[in-house]
Structures are given as structure tokens and as C-alpha cells.
Amino acid sequence: MRNARITWLTACLVVVAGASSILGGQLAGAPGPVTTRPGELSRYVLSFTGALPGQAELIVHLGEQDGIFRQAWAQTSGVWMLAKDVDASQLRLKGRRLTGTLKVNTARVPDTANPPGGSPGVMGAYELDVRLDGDRLEGTFEGTWAWRIGREVVTPEGKLGLEADDLKFATRPPRPVDGTVAVRVRSQEELRRQYSVAEGRDWPNYHGPRGAYAATPGGHELVDSFADARLLWKSEFTPPGRLQTRRYGEGNLHRFLERGATGGGASPVVKDGRVYLYYFEPAGEEMDGYWRQSIDAGRRVVRKQWHARADDVFLCVDAATGQTLWKQRFPLAGRNDIGAKGSFTHTMAVGDGVAIGRGSGGITYAFDAKTGELLWRQSIGGGHASIIIDGVLFHARSGGVLDVPLIAFNARSGEQLWEIPGAVGRMALPLHWTHDGKHYVIAGTTEGTVRCVEVHSGEVLWEERGVGYNLFSPQNDGDYLVANTAATGRDPGAPGGFRITPEGLKKMWSVPKEKVNQFGGARTPPVIADGIAWIPNYRDAGLAVDFETGEVSTFAYRQQNSFFYVMDDKLILDMDVTHERTEIGIAPLDPSRVDTAEAKVSTPHRTTSAYWPHPFRHALFDGRIIIRGAHGMYCYDLRKPKAAQRIEEALDAREGQPSGVVDALAAFMRDDDAQVRDMAARELARRAAEGEWGDRGEVILGHMKALLAHEEESVREDALDAVSRLGQDAVELLGEMVASPETRRRIVAMQAAGRLAALELPDDGIDQVIAHGLDDSDRSMILTALDAAAARGGKAGMLAPRLMELAASDDARIKNNAIRALLMYHPPDAFPFGDIPDAEAHVIGFLGAHPYSDKVGRAVNVIIAQGDDEALRIFSGLLEGDNALKGVRACHGLASMGDAARPAIPLIEAARARWSARAFRDASANALRQLRNDDE
């Protein structure tokens, strides 16, 4: 054991010496220039109609500065999920026109739209042509989407465009799409006015503003579930902060291919309305030796993981908008430092106008927090994180021993002020305590000593021995302190509560060991707020200890490796901080009402995770939380909207009075506040869909007209569900909307007619909408009406003349949709096959549809109805083609033809030799049994 320890220490010394020699020249060289974003930020919100399969809606958010879209994220309707990747690099804003290509890789679309056995994700590329009108834009798009099969990658810069030698992946054939896009533009002034950060609401270092992972109180009422959080912004692309991608074989290679090279494990911090983050980016030509042994060097994206060198990058963004304010890059100053379950994790510290962070090569950098100007840089030794107290930087220098020096530096000049050897655990962050206007730093050791030291002089105010093993930081909130009182690191741990005084520590309580099964490590730090210590307990009940009485309460806690936070009226739980997923729970500050299993919700963005010994910390401030994701930082608003509070209070007062609830919601729908109107509409639609009518059914019927045309797709969905309960009464409602002069109301009525085909909306209503579309040259309206017509099938046969007219259209999509509607109207033997140009190609095209719907079955039967010779020719051609799915349909058709299809037996056998897909094997085997009469 002793020899192993010596070997480990020797290796550490070699690594440190190597880093110092590599970076010696960097100290003398000039840093990269400060990158600033001085231009005004504008936020573009694009709402697409028809971009995704089924009824899924796509909403894209873009942050624009100086004509370039630097921020980009998207969400799809039907699920609470952000798109995986958005590439807006090819969009151009010229004058009052937005053009170019937008690429979106969705994480999920509604399940009803998914192909059987396929990935739920969709990749799409859309060409936009949008014109500005005031603060709104409206226009059209066309492009393609395809189901995402297998994995795909992004480039190190976060773009979707893949090079052939980066990675090959398969998708089903792309589908052409087109439709409309509406855009709302929000100015920087509007965004900052709505989302500005109150003064003093900071998270300036890893431990937060109070040293105990508790946010500065803001007086906010927070949402009850993270599912109700609102994403305010996503930063520009930053490398993922993932630490579990050690180069130890291809078992982990897929993680890198899909998510990109890691950028270290630093956490974001917030000070004075600005967010700071350090990360590194693999760079240079020097390669790690493992790379040369394992992967072909031609794959340029993949090789990023095996670069030996890296650029150190320090980033500052606006906390209200996510706009980049400045960025400092130091080319090749760092190391691409990743390990099996650990990596470089240094989190920045900000205070007194200075932002300080350490790069992966061992150099510490200090910047002017506002401008990004480099103030100084020097090697002050390794360490997990730092803290700035009253203009003094405190740094716990790591090394090969458990207790390391506590060192103080002038934060603005870098001059060392004083040093106390062996004064702090090497994985700890010093704590801040104030008394009578003076600032002190508190640090504990593994030998059980806790010291209180005056910040500027280094004078030790007091020293307590025999406290307990504190390799990691004790936590304090004002005069309250929680430390580990166990004697060694091998004990499960024993949290104890102390009061900090000018004379020393006064012990107030300790938790009996039988109640504790892990404490004292970085995985389970306590949170102190409002006189309560919240203590995670590994795979067991959490503990809540009243500081004054020592009374211990337990709460349901069924998750290992969690972090706790407190903000305003809620306990925030990060449910597993070491396994590359982020699940956030929100619970009341009441032990009897906490249940982590019920509370957790997965974040909607691509997740990332650090690992032992210092996982990520999120930054909580002014009712918001910043989470470092796989491709950037995400800022979520956890504040319960004032609108929601107003509505909740009104409905609570009318509990058990359905009639009163309807009246109250109807009144809110006329409120001056747009957010109140939208929330009231959504709540009314939801209650109507659930049948909470009371005696006001007719009143709700009137409101459905407005809700069916609401901008939010989720409101329209609930309204449609509610309308479906109205039976024949809905026909009159939809008929009125069809006759409306407003284009949007006509389209929504058609969507409702398609969804609610059983309501027997008169055929002339659909024809009327088509006529409106032809008169107005409104392609979207025509396509929507054709979709509704196809959904109604034979119930709307009088539309056949109109559909025959459109089946001859020069517009390929209108033609295709008209033929599809005709296919659904006519019995197979009456389908006007010979009267429609190119009908055969379109009908054959329908055979590739997913899932095996009525449309597919009718297409097969229409082909059979053309006669034995014609059907045999078409099905034989499909078997000789290159589409196994159409081959499946051909086998179904041939099996139905009987003896007339026996000449196709050799073609089926030949296709079985080419296609091994299970669906084809089953369909072809059945066809062969039928055609051979299987008794043979």
C-alpha cells in the first residue's frame, strides 16, 4: 500500500512538473484578444406550421447581434423537451428580410407521430423567406425532415452539418415539407426590463453567496415543479462539462461522438447581473498516445477528444438575456485534462470588481469583471475553487497531502499577502464570516482543526482542535456552521452544528451516528437556511435539523449522490450529480412534505455531469437557476408568474363552484395582462376538456371559438378535446369558423374538422375553405383543408370534383394531398386511376407511409383493382426496386391476388435474398405460403 502511494505521488509530481514546463513560455506570451459583443441583442421567436410530422409544432428562439444569430434553441409541442441542436449559422438578416437555412435536430416529437420502432427524434433543414412588418415577421419555408435513426454528432463548434468522414449514420428517406412561419421580435430593452436581476442577488463562487448553497432571499414564490420552469435563455455554444469520457476504449466513444469533447467541470457563478464560466477547448496538433493506438487520425471531429493541448477560455454573459459580454481565450495554454471519473473542475470566483479563475494548465488569471481586461496571471498552484472576500483572494493549494496551505492574495494585483501551512482540507473552499464589520475566513482540516483568520492580516482569531475529519468544506450561514465531527474519513460521518463566536466554536448539537450512513464528502454537503440544516443521507432518509434545538426530522429521500439548495420558499434538489443526467426536484421547506421521488423532473435540454470529487453546482439567484448543459448554459425562471398567483387565488376562493370558476376564468380572459389572458385560456380549456362544465356549458361553448384559434398549440389541443365532447353542437361552431374572414380561424376549423371527423361537418364547409384558399392564393389553407378532407374519408364524397381539379395541380404537394383525399373517398374499384396524371406514381408513393394506415391499405387495394396484369406489373416492380418497405406492401398485395400472382414467386424469393428486415421476411413468407397454396 505504501509503495502504491509513493508511485501515485511520483506520478502527480511528474504531471505538475510537465504542466509547468509546457506553460512556462505562456506566461511571457500575450493572451488572445478580448472578444466582446457590443451590439444590441434582439430575440427572434419563430413559430413554424407544418415543419414536423403530425400536429407537432416547432418553436425556435434565436438571439441576434450585428446580423448574426449567436444564441439558438428550439422546442417542440406535445412534450416538455428542447431540441437537441439548432444551427442558425446560415441564416441572414438583411434589412427587413430573414433568409437562409435553419437546421434543427429535435429531441422528441409527440408519440402519435412516431414511426413504429423508430427514433422519436427528427432532423430537419428549412429554407426561410420571412419579411418584417413592424415588430413581427411573417413568411414561408420549405425544406425536408427525416426520422433520426441511430446517433449523430455535432462539430466542436456546435454545428449540425456533418462531414462525410466524421460519422456516417442512416435515416429513412427525407420528407419534403413547406408551410408558414410567424416571428415575434423582442428588443434587448424589453428583455432586460422583464428579466433584469435585482441588486445583490449573486452566486459568486462554488458555495453560493452565504457559504451553504443557499441563495440570497428574493421574496419570490417559486413554482411547485420544475416542469413549470420557463427557459429564459441559452448561451452561445460552450463545450459540454462532462467528466466521464476518459479515453479508455470504444465503450465510451459513442458519448463523445454524440456530445462532443469535454470542456472541464467548472460551475457557473453569478455576480452583479453577470454570469461567469471557465472552460477549455481541445486544440493544437499534439496528440495523446492512446489516440495513435486506437482511432484513425482522419476523423477530424473524433480526434478532438485526443488532443493533448487546449485553449483556456473565460466567458462572461448577461444574466438577464444570455448575451455574451466578453470572452478571453488563451491559445494552447492548457491541457485537455479528462479522466475516468474526474477532471479539471476549477470554478471561478468573482468579487470587488475582479473575476478570477485557474486554467487547466495550472495558470491563474484575474480579469476586470466588467470589461474582461486581463489584470494579472501567475501560477499559484492547483486547487478546486477560490473565494474572494473584501478584495482578498483565498486559495487552497492542492498537493499530495490531505491538508494544504491556506493562501491569501490581493485580488486585483495578485500579490501574496500571507500563508498558513496545512490549514485547510485539500478539497475544501474557505468560508466567509463577518463580525462587528470585520471579515474573517474559516477553514477546517482532516486533523480536526478549525481556524478563524482575519482576512487582511492573516492573524488567527481562534483555533479549535478535535472537531472532526473535514477534507471537504464545512458549511456556514452567518453564525451557524455544520462540520463533520467523525474522527476519520473512514467513518460514515457525523454532522454537528456549531455557533461561530469571536471566542471560538460553540457546539450546539450532533446527529446520532445511527441516523447517518454517509456524511462529510463532496457528494453530500448540507444546506443551511432559515435556522435549519438540510442534510442529504446516502440512499436513505434526508435529515432536517433545527439549529437552535437540535431536533432531527427526516424526509423521504430515495436517491444517492444528490445536491441540495435552498431558494426563497423551496428546497431545490439535484437528484444525481454524477451520472450524466440532471433531474431537478422542487419541494416545500417542510420535511413532512418533501418526497424526492415525486418531485424530480428531468431537464428538457441535453444534460451533462461532472463526477467525484467535485460535481457541478448550479447557480441560483433572484428566482432563477443556471444549469450547465451539454452545449451551453441554460437559465430557467423558477418564479411563479404573478398571473398564475392571481388566477390561483381567484380559483381557490371558488373551490367547489364550477359555475363561479367559469365566470372567473372568463373575466381573466379579458384582463389587460396578456400573460393572465393566456393562462386563463389554458386553464379554461383544460377544465373544459376534463368535463368541468358546471351549469355553464353554453358559456364555455362560446369561449371555445377563441380558444380554438389561440396562438398556443397546447391551448388549441385542450380546446379540441373539449369541443369533441359537444357532439353535434360543435358542427355549428366549426361552421361559423369556416365562414370567418380570418384565415387563421378557417385553418383551425379545418384542423378541428380533420381531428373530429365524426361530427359530420358539411362537405360544403371544406369546399368553402378550399375556395377561399384558391381565391387568396393561400397554399397553407388549401393543404389544411385537404388534410381535413382526407381524414373525413367517404363522408365527404361530394368534394370529388374539387379534388380532381386539384389532383391536376402543378404544385406537387397540393397534387399529392388531393390524390390522398381521393384515395380515402372512393371504393378501390371506383378510384379514377386513369383520369389523374401520374396517379400510379403517387399511389405507389403512399405505400411507403408509416404506420400501416387505411391510406396504405387502400393504395394496395386500388392497385389490385386495376386488374391482374396491371397489379402484377406494379407489385413486381416494387420487388425489384430498392425499398424493402414497399416490398412488404407488394407481398401483402400479391398474397391477396391469389393464383394470378404466382408468376411473382421467383421475384419474392430473390428479394428475400436481398432484404433481411424482419417485416419483409414475415410478409414474404406469408405471401409464398398463399401463392404456393402451402399444401405443396
Buried (B, 14 or more C-beta within 10 A) or exposed (E): EEEEEEEEEEEBEEBBEEBEEBBEEBEEEEBBEBBEBEBEBBBBBBBBBBBBBEBBBBBBBBBBBEEBBBBBBBBBBBBBBBBBBBBBBBBBBEEEBBBBBBBBBBBBBBEEBBBEEBBBBBBBBBBBEBBBEEEEBEBBBBBBBBBBBEEBBBBBEBBBBBEEEBBEBEBBEBEEBBBBBBBEBBEBEEBBEEBBBEEEBBBBBBBBBBBBBBBBBBEBBBBEBBEBBEBBBBBBBBBBBBBBBBBEEEEBBEBBBBBBBBBBBBBBBBBBBBBBBBBBBBBEEEBBEBBEEBBEEEBEBBBBBBBBBBBBBBBBBBBBBBBBBBBBBBBBBBBBBBBEEBBBBBBBBBBBBBBBBBBBBBBBBBBBBBEBEBBBBEBBBBBBBBBBBBBBBBBBBBBBEBBBBBBBBBBBEBEBBBBBEBBBBBBBBBBBBEBEEEBBBBBBBBBBBBBBBBBBEBEEBBEBEEBBBBBBBBBBBBBBBBBBBBEEBEBBBBBBBBBBEEEBBEBBBBBEBEBBBBBBBBBBBBBBBEEBBBBBBBEBBBBBBBBEEEEBBBBBBBBBBBBBBBBBBBBBBBBBBBBBEBBBBBBBBEBEEBBBEEBBBBBBBBBBBBBBBBBBBBBBBBBBBBBBBBBBBBBBBBBBBEBBEBBBEBBEEBEEEBEBBBBBBBEBBEBEBEEBBBBBBBBBBBBBBEEBBBEBEEBBBEBBBBBBBBEBBBBBBBBBBBBBBBEEBBBEBBBEBBBBEEBBBBBBBBBBBBBBBEBBBBBBBBBBBBBBBBEEEBBBBBBBBBBBBBBBBEBBBEBBEBBBEBBEBEBEBBBBBBBBBBBBBBEBEEBBBEEBEBBBEBBBBBBBBBEBEEBBBBBBBBBBBBEEEBBBBBBBEBBEEEBBBBBBBBBBBBBBBEEBBBEBBEBBEEBBEEBEEEBBBEBBEBBBEBBEEEEE
